[in-house]
Amino acid sequence: MKLLVILLGLLVALVLVVSLTERFGKPMDAQKQSRLSKVAMVLVFVLLIAQVILYWVRSGG
């Protein structure tokens, strides 16, 4: 039952975010989109390395 409540909450949040971004979002130019894409890739890489380090430290090496 708790799982269904959580899934319902996530669905409502997703519908709300999608509807608001479609209504109030403005399109990005190609240069800004490229820059944000590069930043996102760096952040994903850093988070991946941090998770590997945390896993290694918690498991005792």
PyMOL commands that set and color helices and strands:
alter all, ss='L'
color gray80, all
select helices_A, chain A and resi 2-24+30-58
alter helices_A, ss='H'
color red, helices_A
deselect
rebuild
show_as cartoon
